[in-house]
Each structure stands twice: as C-alpha cells, then as structure tokens.
C-alpha cells in the first residue's frame, strides 16, 4: 500500500548522497513527486522519486547505484512525529524530454538492509524453540545492526527445529510460512514486513483485530 497523508499538507526535505561519500545534494526543488511504499507482503520499505530535472543532475552527480536518498517529512498532524528514512538507490529510469533542457525520470530505492542482507547468511540450527523466539534471534543478530530498528514479534505456538543456510529475509519468510499464533489458534498466516517505525512479524488475524 502507498502511505497516504491526504488530510494534511506535507512538509518535507529530500537529499541525495553521492556514491563516493560526498555531501548530500538537496533535490527537493526538482522533485515532482515522491512515493513511499509500505507493503504487508514485501519485507522492506521502498521509495520512488520522480524528478523534473532542468539542472543536469545526472551529469553533475553521476548516479551509479550506490547513492543514498535521505527523506524527512511531517504531516502537521498533532501527535505524529517527523519521519526520517534512508534508502539505497538501485535503479534510475530512462530520461524523457518534457521540454527544452528538462528531463523527467524516476529514482527507485530500498532500505539499505534489503541489499546488505542479501550477502548475509544465517548458518545456524535451532532446536525445539518457538518460532517467535527464532525470529527475534535472527533479527537481533543479522538485521538490527544494519537497520537500527526494532521488531514487534507476535508470540507463536509450539516448538520447532530449523537449520538455515540462507539470508535473513529468506529465513524469516520461511518461519512465517510455518508459524502458528499462540493467541489466535486458527491463524496460520504470518507476514514479515516493515513500516516507518519498525519491522513486524504478525499473524493476519492480529492485524484484523487492530484498530484501523
């Protein structure tokens, strides 16, 4: 789903960090649109930045796929804090000429742990443990140091044994497919996803039971 704050005016700042470790470049003034995607069936956040570029950004700041996007926004809604997110750029679309000296193109990004953890491996066995405990262990060892985020893990029923030799996301997704809720006895559908505050390992039943 696409995060929506349609009731309030959004104030935001948007910067791009060069791949060689240079300074952040403010790209807000050439940003036509930005979208942040929180998907219950995708492990991590993603972003899409639409640029209407009349300053030759791609020539001034070559984008090779190792850049970072820093996005901070607030809605003006009482009690809702500012949100700051950092994404790794993984794709730039082809440029389209929209008028003289102006090009329209997209920059796509994902959170850094999505890329970094593809190189990580959970090479560990777990014997007779609750799946919720195994998820917490894998997250704290492999994902928390990279993301700096916490995880909200729903308690699961039963003891299980697993041997892994895969990356952390694949391991937790496998656990989600095997988990049973301790509270919702008929619930066997778990999902592992990220929102703007934290990661979550939850049953579908628990999400239906929450306020909208």
N, C-alpha and C positions, 0 to 999 in steps of 0.2 A: 504494500500500500504506500501511497505517497503521503508524506507528512503534510498536513494542511492546517494553516492558521488563518483562515479566510476572514475571521471576525475582526482581526486586528491588523494594523499596519506593521509591516516587518521592517525593523532596522537591522542592518547587517554590515559586516566587513568581510572582505574576501581577498585573499592574497595567494600568490603562487611563489613557491620557493624553488630556485634554480637547482638543477641536479648536482652542480659542483659545489654545493654548500654555500652559495651566495646569499644575499639578502632577500627577504620576502618582497615581492613586487605587488603593489596594490592593483588589482584588476577589476575592482568594483565598477569603475566608470565605463568599462567596455563590456560589462556583463548585462546581457539582455534578459537572462532567466537562470535560476538555479533550482534544481530539484534534489531532494534527499529522499532516499527510498529505505523504508523500514519494512521488511518482508518477513512474515512469520515463517515462510518456507525457504528463506535464504539466511545463512548463518550470520552474515555481517551487513552493516550499512553500506550503501553505495551512493554516489552523487553524480549528477550530470550538470555541467556548467555550460551555458550557451553564451558564446562571445560574439559580439559585433565589433570586429577589430578594424579600426582605422589608423592604428599607430604602429602596425607591423610587429606585433608582439612575438610572433614565431621567428622573425628574423633577428630581433633584439635579444630574445631569450629562447634559444633553441630548446624545444621540448622533445626529449628522447625517451621518456617513460620512467625516469627516476625522480621526477619532481614531486613536490607535496603541495596540497591545497589546504589552506587554513581558512575555516569558515566559522564566524561567530555571529549569532543572530539572537534577537529578542523580539517578543511579540507585543510587549506592552501590557500583557495580561497580568493582573495582580497575582502575586504568589508564584509566578513562573519565572525561574532564573534564566539568565543568559545561557545559551548552548554554544559550546565551542567544540568543533570537530576537526580532525586532521585526517586527510585522505592521501593515498598514494595514487598518482596518475598512472593509468595503464593503457590509455588509448586516446588519440586525438583524431577526430573525423576529418574527412577531406574538406577543404575550404570551398565555399561557394561565394562568388562575387554577387553582392546585392546592390552595390552602387560603386561609383568610382572611388577607388582606394579603400573600400570597405569590404571585409570578408566575414562571412558567418560560418562558425564551426563549433563543434562540441568537444569538451574535455570530460572524460569519464574517469572516475576514481573510486577506489575501495579503501576501507580501513587497512592500515599497514599490516595488522596481524593476519589478514586474509592471504597476503602474499608471503610474509615471512614464515608462516607456519606450514606452508607447502614444503619447506625444506626441513621442517622439524619431524622427528619420528618418535612415536610413543612405542618404545620397545620394552614392554613391561607386562607381567602377568598379574592378575588379580584373582584371588581365590576366596570364594564364599563371602562376598561383600554385597551390600545393597548397591544397586546401580547408581543411586543418587550420591553415594559416597565415592564411587569410582569417578563419576563426572567431576565432582569437586576436586579430587586429587589431580586429575589430568589438567583441569583448568588452572589450578594454582601453580602447577609445575611448568606448564607449557604456554599458556595464554595470558595469564595475569601479568607476568614480567614484561610482555610485549605490549599489551593493550593498556595496562594501568587501570583496568576496570574490574569490577566485582561481578559475581554471578549469583543469581537467585535460583536455587535448585529446589524443586518440589520433591518431597520425600517419596521414595518408591518402596514397593512391597517385594519381599523375597530376597534370597541370597543367590548370587550368580558368580560364575567364574569366566574370565576372558583372558585371552593372550593377544596382544596387539603388536603389529609391526607396520603401522601406518601413521599418517599425520594426525594432529589433534582433532581437527574438524571431522575427519572421516571416523575417527574413533568415537567421538561423542555422538555423531549421527547414527552410528551402529548401535550405541547404547540406547538412543532414543527409540529405535525400532524394536527394542527388546523390553523396554521398561513398562511396568505396571504401577499405577498410582496407589499409594498407601491410603489415601483418603477416598478417592473415587474408585471403588472396587471394580467397576465395569469399564474403566478407562484404560485403554492400552495404546492410545495415540499420544506420543510425546513429540515436542518440537524443541529445537535448539536455535535460538535467534538472538539478535542484538537490537536494542533500541538506543536512544541517545544517552541513556543513563548507565546501562549495564547489559550484560548477557543474561539470558534466561533459559532454563531447562524446565519446561512446563508441560502438563497434560492439556489437551484441548478442553477437557471438562473443566479444569480450573479456570481457564480463560473465559469460558461461557459463564462461569459463576461470579466473575468480577463485574464491577460497575463499568459502564461504557466510558 
